[in-house]
Amino acid sequence: MENKWEMLESSNEEREKIWKLNRTFAGDVWFRFRRKPTAIAGFVIILLLLVFALLGPKFTNYSYSAQNLEVVNIPPRMTVYEAPDHSGYMYITQALKVVWVNKDGTLGNQLKKVREDSEHSMTIYDCNGAEVGLYYGSKPYVMADPATRVIFSSRKIWNKSYIFGTDSLGRDILTRLMYGTRVSLLVAFVAVFVNLVIGIVFGGISGYAGGTVDVIMMRIVDIISTIPLTLYVILIMVILGTGLKSIIIALGTVYWVDMARVVRGQVLSLKNQEFVMAARTIGSSVKTILMQHLIPNAMGSILVTVTMLIPSAIFMEAFLGFLGIGLQPPLASLGTMCNDATENLRSCPHQLFIPALVICLIMFAFNFVGDGLRDALDPKLKK
């Protein structure tokens, strides 16, 4: 039988050669980044939060500031009582008012009060022409037939009008969460952008100049670092007053010190490299060497530092809002929502849990992305 296979010629050089797919630097970074599941998960969470904060308010029927005192502190999942004619349900609010609930879980208006029956510890309401009684003689409060004292059957249903419930002023928590996430992300991104510009310029000049200039500039950084950041931000907020602009200015004037140290360290390690000496030889200016040679080569460490500063700025904004010196009502941020929820922590813990969960998601997501970028941009891990 004729042999149809032929042996290809090969040399020792070809046997030793390691074949691999050629990738650009960006492609190589993305290849290593996507191989880390936590980094991809963090990236997806950030995208979802951005869509939730930017596009979410366009699909809601409520305003972040609109109050409806008839539906105060309504939870996402309600305990309701069957109406006498079985056409819907009745829900008892914390203010001992009775709200009509449709079969599909949407809320209606409050039932009209008929009279007070103090002898039997009941408040009588009109429900579609029939009298129903709110019995407040024991807890939990129940709905019963005033004549027979028979308690109506109860069940738990989801709140379809307010998916995350309402707060102490009857405002939709979901809508306020959208705006609060938007404000928190806006503050973080703007503050970090300011920190990025100041930190790169300050640290780059300090590292490249060296000598006395470096000593003086770093002592300025040390002086700022000796003051606790929280106290420094609070003092600036007290001077400038409360508001979104004051928060951005306060964070922008403090958080750049870490970025300046990182950039200075990178510039010190790169400024004596051959490519910098070549740029000096051909007469490149200091600005050109910094912005076109040193800073781009230090961008890996800069990006990692930025992703770590964003959750820190969000946490600081939330902390200021929780202390009551952040945004003022009716504006919403994650911190102010947590602050508002403390008044009803025992009766409505979900009002605090929901914004706190979003803060945790944001911080975990950016930390995961920063960890993934650190590994992806590390040349020692390149294989």
N, C-alpha and C positions, 0 to 999 in steps of 0.2 A: 504494500500500500504506500502510495506516494505521500511524503511528509509535506504538509502545506504550511508548516510553521518554520520560520527562519529566525535565528538568533540575531538580535541587533548588536551592532558594535558599540562598545562602551569603553571609556577610559577610566583610570583611577580618579581623575579630577571630577568626572561626572558622578562617580559613586559616592564621593565625599560631599558633593554639593547638597545643601538642604533646600528643597523646593518649597516655596510658600507663595501665597497670594500677596501681591504687592498692594499696599493700602496707603492712602494719604494719612497725614497726622490726625486730621479730624475723623477720618474713617476708622483709624486704629483706636482712637479714644472712644468712639461710639461702639466699636466691637467689644472692647473690654467693659464699657459701662453697661451694656445690655446683658452681659453675662452675669450680672449681679442682681438677683431677683428683688432684693430690698430696695435697690436704687430705682429699678423700673417701677416698683410699687409706689415709692415716694413720688416719682415723676407723674404717674397717673393720678395720684391723689391731688397733687398740686393743680393739674389741668382740670380735674373735676371741680375743685374748689373755685377756680377762676371762672369756670362756666356757671357754677352755682351763684357766685357773687355778682357777675356782670350781666348774665342773661336771665337769671332767676326772677328778678323783680318785674320783668316784662310779662311774666305768665301768672302773676298773682293779682288777685282782685282787691288787695288791701294795701294800705299805706303804712309805713313804719311808724307814723305819728298819729294815725287815726285811732280815737278811743271809742269804745263801746262799753259803757258801764253796765249794760244788761248781761254781758257775758264775761264777767271778771273771773280770772283764775279757773278757767275751764280746762281740764286735763286732756291729753290726747286720747285716753281711753276712759269712758264715762260709765258710771253705774246708773242705769236708767230704770224707770218703772213703767209698766204697760198702762196705757190710757184705758179708761173704762170702755170706750168703743173700739179699742184695738186698732185705731188709725195711726198711732204713733206712740211716742214715749215722753216721759217727763223726767227732767234732771233737776236736782236740788243743788243750788250754788252755795258757796261758803257764806254768802250774805243771807241765806235762808230765803231765797227767791226761787221760783220754779220756772224753768225754761222749757219750752216745747221743742222736742226733737223728732224730726221726721223719720220715716222708716229707713231711709237711705243713710242716716247718720248726720244729716245736715241740721243745723240749729235754726229754730224759729224765734218768735218773740216770747217775752215773759208772759206767763198766765196772769190774768187779772185777779187781783185780790178781792174777795167778796166780804169776808168778815173775819173777826178773831174769836175763836172758841177757847178762851183761857181755862174754862172748866175742865176740858179734856186735853189741854196742851196741844191744840191744833190751830193752824191757820187755814182757812177755807179759800180755795181758788176755784175759778170757773174754767173748766176744761171742755170746750166744744158743747156748752150747754149743760154739762153735768158737773156736780160739785165734787171736788177732791180735797182731801185734807193732808196738810204737811204736819206730821206728828213730830214735835220737838221735845217730847217728854223723856226721851232716852237717846243715846247715841249708838249707832249711826241714825241720823234722821231718816224717816221713811215716809212714803206716800201711802195713804190708806183711804178707805171709803168712810166718810164721816158718819154715815148712818149705822153701818154694820161693824165698823172698826177693823175690817179685813184689810190686810196689807196687800197692795198690788204686787203682782209678780215682778221680779227684777232680773236684770241681765246686764252684761257689759258689752258695749259696742264702741267702735272707733269713731272718733270725732272727724267727720268728713269736711266740715266747714273750716276748722282750724286744725291742721294735721298735727302740729306740735303744741296745740293748746293756745291759751291766751295768758297774758301777764296780769298784774294787779290793777292795770288800768284798762283792761279789755283789748289790748293791742295784740295783733297776730304775731306769735313768737317766730314762726317760719319767715315771715317777711322781714322782721327786725334782724333775724339771723343772717339773711342775705345781705342786708345793708351793713350790718355789723362786720361781717367777713370782708365785705368790700372796703370799708373804712380801715380795718386792721391791715389788710394787704396793701392798701394805698399808702398808709403811714409807713409800713415796713419798707416798701420798694423805694419810695421817695427818700426816706431817711438813709437807706443803704446806698442809694445813688449819690447822695451828697457826701456820705462817708467815703465812698469809692473815689470820688474826684479829689476830695481833700487829702485822703490817705495816700493816694498814688502820687500826687504832686509833692506833698510834704515829705513822705518817706523817700521818694525818688531823689529829690534835691539833697536831702540829708545824707543818703548813702553815697551818692555820686560825688558830692563836694568833699565829704570827709573832713578831717581835721577839726578846727575850731568851730566851723559852721555845724558840723555833725554833733559836736558836744553840746552846743547851745540849743539846737533844735530838739535833741533827745531829752535835755533837761526840761524843756517845756512840756514834752510828752509825759515825763515822770511826774511833774507837778500836777498835771491834770489827772494822772492815774492815781495819785495819792488820795484824791477826794473820792469817796464812794459814788459810783455812777448814779445810783438811785437818788441819793441826797442832792447831787448836782442837778439832775433833771428836775427834781421837785423844786429846787430853788429857782431855776430858770422859769419853770411854769408859774411860780408865784409872782415873779417879776413881770413876765409877759402877759399873764392872764391865761385863762383856760380857752381851749379851742383847738381845732385841727391844725391851724398854722403854728400855734405855739408848741404843740407836740412835735411837729416835724423839725422846727428850729431847735428845740431842746435835744432831741435825739441826734440831729445832724451835727451839733457842736460837741458831742461827747464820744460817739461811737467810732470816730475815725482813728483813734489812737492805736487800736489793735491793727487796723489796716496799715497804718504808717510803719509800725514795727515790722510787719511782714514784708512790705515792699522794701524797706531799708535793708533788711537782711538779704533779700534776693539780689538787690542791686550791688551790695557789697561783695557777694560771691560771684557776680557776673562781670563787674566792671573791669577786671583785669584779664578777661578772656581775650583770645586772639581776634575775634570778630569786632570787639570794641576798639582794640588797638588799631585795627585796619580802618575803622571808621574815623578815628582821630587822625590817622595818617593822611587820608584824602581830604581832611579839612572840614569834616561834619561838625555842625554846631552842637552845643550841649543839649538843646531841645530835640534835635534830630536823634542824637544818640540815646536819649532817655525814651522818647516816644516811639521810635521806630526800631530800636534794637534791644534795649534793656527791659522795658515794660512788657513788650510782647513775649519775651522769653520767660518772664516771671508770671505770665498770665495764669498758669496752672495753679500756683499757690494763691493768687488773687481770687480766682473763681471759687476755690474751696473756702476761703475766708468769707467771701460774700455770702455763700449759702449757709454758713454758720451764723453770720450776723443777722440774717433775716428773721429766723425764729426768736433770736434774742431781742430784736427790736419789737416784734409782735408781743412777746411776753411783757416787755417793759410798758408798752402802750396799754395792754390789758391790765397790768398792775396799777398804772396811773388811773385808769377808768374805774377800777375796783375801789381805789381810795377816794374817788369822787372828785379828782382834780383833772380828769381828762375831758372828754367831750361832754357838753352840757345838754340836758334834755331839750327837745325830744330826739336829738341825734342818737344813733345807736352804734355802739361798738361792742366787741365781745367782752371787754372789761366792764363797761357800763351795764350790760345785760346781767353779768354775774353779780354786780353790785345791787341791781334792782331785785334780783332773785333771793338775796339773803333775808329779806323781810318775811318771805313765805317759805323758808327752807324746810320747815317741818311738814307743812301741809302740801306744798308743791315742790318737791325736790327736783322734778324734771326741769324746772325753769333754770336752775343752776347747772344741772348735769349736761344739758344740751350745749350751751355755749362753751362750757369747760371742755367737753369732748371735742368740739371743733378746734379749740386752741391746742389741745393735745395732738390732733391729727395734723395740724399745720406744722407744729414743731417736729414731730416725728418725720413727716414727709421731707422737710428741708434738711434735717439731719441725715436721713437716708440718702438723699441726693448728694449732699456734701461728702458723705463717706464714699459713695460710688465715684464721684469726680476725683476724689483724692487718689483712689486706687487706679482709675483710668488714666490720670495725668502723670502718674509716677513712672518715669522711664525705667526704673529698676525692675518693674513688674512686666515689662514688655517681653514677650516671648516670640 
